[in-house]
């Protein structure tokens, strides 16, 4: 049996006992399984996609570490709400009101600062520290925080499906509207993937930071409190 561990990125080989005839009324006693031999993935399967640095690899394990009270008092991991760095599609109560889980993968870049729905964190580390405190976690050491931030910045973004040719003219028209002065989307959402780095009042009683719209089509529900089901 070959058992793949996504968490450790390793492949274990387990030698199973030989199959024997099974009596209708009595199962034969099975021999104990041989000790599994574990081989690191790099020795078996060539790596595809971006290769994480050693620091980011350490951060990847922290991101998925369930039951680590440094991150949360109830054992939630970062990946519990952000599976694969994406979002769980839920809206959660927070001290500042309802907040929809945002996507992280491919969005935490220099041109998307400041961070957080309110745009009140100048760095990713500051925002993560606040999130851990909100979840009553004990907190991370500086080294562990650096590792987690490194992973968040190197986390692989999804590969969107190409738009069908039949929509090309529609997409082109949408791009023109997005960047036009009349509509003005690009004034705040720089090239759609970035941010103007400012906070804005959007009619919800709170000033919010301008988020990146990268991969927005797959991140429903929409708006900071998830009030809209579709774009």
C-alpha positions in Angstrom: 0.0 0.0 0.0 1.3 3.4 -0.9 0.1 6.2 1.4 0.6 9.8 0.4 0.7 12.5 3.2 -0.2 15.9 1.8 0.9 17.5 5.1 4.4 16.0 5.2 4.7 15.6 1.5 6.0 12.1 1.9 5.1 8.7 0.6 4.9 5.7 2.9 5.1 2.2 1.7 3.4 -0.5 3.8 3.8 -4.2 3.0 0.5 -5.9 3.6 0.1 -9.5 4.7 -0.7 -12.1 2.0 -4.3 -12.7 1.1 -5.7 -15.9 2.4 -9.0 -17.8 1.9 -11.6 -16.4 4.3 -13.9 -19.0 5.9 -17.5 -18.0 5.8 -17.8 -18.0 9.6 -14.3 -17.2 10.7 -11.7 -14.7 9.6 -8.1 -15.8 9.7 -5.7 -14.1 12.1 -3.8 -11.5 10.2 -0.1 -11.1 10.6 1.0 -7.7 11.9 1.9 -5.1 9.3 5.5 -4.5 8.6 6.8 -1.2 9.7 6.1 1.5 7.1 9.1 3.0 5.3 8.7 6.7 4.5 10.4 8.4 1.6 10.5 12.1 1.1 8.6 13.1 -2.0 11.6 14.8 -3.6 13.2 11.3 -3.9 10.2 9.9 -5.9 8.2 12.5 -7.7 9.8 15.5 -9.4 8.5 18.8 -7.9 6.1 20.8 -10.0 5.2 24.4 -9.6 7.0 27.0 -7.5 9.4 25.5 -5.0 9.1 26.8 -1.5 12.1 28.1 0.4 13.1 26.2 3.5 11.6 29.0 5.6 8.3 29.0 3.7 8.1 25.2 4.0 8.3 25.6 7.7 5.6 28.2 7.5 3.4 25.8 5.4 3.4 23.3 8.3 2.4 26.1 10.7 -0.4 27.2 8.4 -1.9 23.7 8.5 -1.1 23.0 12.2 -4.5 22.1 13.8 -4.5 21.9 17.6 -1.6 24.3 18.0 -2.7 26.6 20.8 -0.1 29.2 19.7 -2.4 29.9 16.8 -5.8 29.5 18.4 -7.3 28.5 21.7 -9.8 26.1 20.1 -7.3 24.3 17.8 -8.3 26.0 14.5 -5.5 26.1 12.0 -5.1 28.9 9.5 -6.2 26.4 6.8 -9.4 25.7 8.7 -10.8 29.0 7.3 -8.4 29.4 4.4 -8.2 25.9 2.8 -5.3 25.9 0.2 -5.0 29.6 1.0 -8.5 30.3 -0.4 -11.7 30.8 1.5 -14.4 28.8 3.2 -17.2 30.8 1.7 -18.5 31.8 5.2 -19.1 35.1 6.9 -18.0 35.3 10.5 -18.9 37.7 13.4 -16.0 39.8 14.5 -15.5 42.7 17.0 -16.0 45.1 14.1 -19.0 43.4 12.5 -19.6 40.6 10.0 -16.5 39.7 7.9 -16.3 37.3 5.0 -13.3 35.0 4.8 -10.9 36.5 2.2 -8.7 34.6 -0.2 -5.0 34.8 0.6 -3.2 32.8 -2.1 -1.8 35.2 -4.7 -3.1 38.3 -3.0 -0.6 39.1 -0.3 1.8 41.2 -2.2 3.5 44.5 -1.7 1.0 46.3 -3.9 -1.9 45.1 -1.8 -0.8 46.6 1.6 -2.1 47.6 4.1 -3.7 44.4 5.1 -7.0 43.3 6.8 -10.5 44.3 6.0 -10.1 47.7 7.7 -6.6 48.2 6.1 -5.3 48.8 9.6 -2.2 46.5 9.4 0.9 47.9 7.7 2.4 44.4 7.3 1.2 40.8 7.1 2.9 40.0 10.4 0.9 42.7 12.2 -2.3 41.4 10.7 -1.6 37.8 11.5 -0.6 38.8 15.1 -4.0 40.5 15.5 -5.8 37.4 14.1 -4.1 35.1 16.5 -5.0 37.4 19.4 -8.6 37.4 18.3 -8.6 33.6 18.3 -7.0 33.6 21.8 -3.8 32.0 20.6 -0.7 32.2 22.7 1.2 33.8 19.8 4.2 32.9 17.7 7.9 33.5 18.1 9.5 36.0 15.8 11.1 33.1 13.8 7.9 31.2 13.5 6.0 34.4 12.4 8.7 35.0 9.8 8.2 31.5 8.5 4.4 31.8 8.3 4.6 35.1 6.5 7.1 33.7 4.0 4.7 30.9 3.2 1.8 33.3 2.8 3.8 35.3 0.3 4.9 32.3 -1.6 1.6 30.4 -1.5 0.6 29.1 -4.9 -2.3 31.0 -6.5 -4.9 29.1 -8.5 -4.7 28.8 -12.2 -7.9 30.2 -13.7 -9.6 28.5 -16.6 -9.1 30.5 -19.8 -12.1 32.5 -20.9 -14.0 30.8 -23.8 -13.5 32.7 -27.2 -17.2 33.5 -27.2 -16.7 35.9 -24.3 -13.5 37.7 -25.6 -15.4 40.7 -26.8 -17.4 40.9 -23.5 -14.2 40.7 -21.5 -12.5 43.4 -23.6 -15.5 45.7 -23.1 -15.5 45.0 -19.4 -11.8 45.9 -19.2 -12.4 49.2 -20.9 -15.2 50.0 -18.5 -13.1 49.0 -15.5 -10.3 51.3 -16.5 -12.4 54.2 -17.7 -12.6 57.4 -15.8 -16.4 57.3 -15.9 -16.7 54.0 -14.0 -13.5 54.5 -12.0 -12.9 50.9 -10.7 -9.2 51.1 -11.4 -8.8 54.3 -9.4 -8.9 52.2 -6.2 -8.3 48.7 -7.5 -5.0 49.3 -9.3 -5.0 47.0 -12.4 -7.5 44.9 -10.5 -4.8 43.0 -8.7 -3.5 45.8 -6.5 -4.8 48.4 -4.1 -4.6 52.2 -3.7 -3.5 51.6 -0.1 -6.3 53.7 1.3 -9.4 53.2 3.4 -12.9 54.1 2.1 -16.4 54.5 3.4 -18.6 52.2 1.4 -21.9 52.8 3.1 -21.6 50.1 5.7 -20.7 52.3 8.7 -17.0 51.4 8.6 -13.9 52.5 6.7 -12.5 49.5 4.8 -9.2 49.0 3.0 -9.2 48.5 -0.8 -8.8 44.7 -1.4 -7.2 43.0 -4.4 -9.6 41.7 -6.9 -7.3 39.0 -8.2 -9.2 35.7 -8.8 -12.4 37.4 -7.5 -14.7 35.3 -9.7 -14.1 32.3 -7.4 -14.4 34.0 -4.0 -18.2 34.3 -3.4 -19.9 35.6 -1.4 -18.9 39.2 -2.0 -18.4 42.5 -0.1 -16.7 42.6 3.3 -19.7 41.1 5.1 -20.7 38.6 2.3 -24.0 40.3 1.6 -23.8 39.7 -2.1 -24.1 36.2 -3.6 -22.8 37.2 -7.0 -20.6 39.8 -8.6 
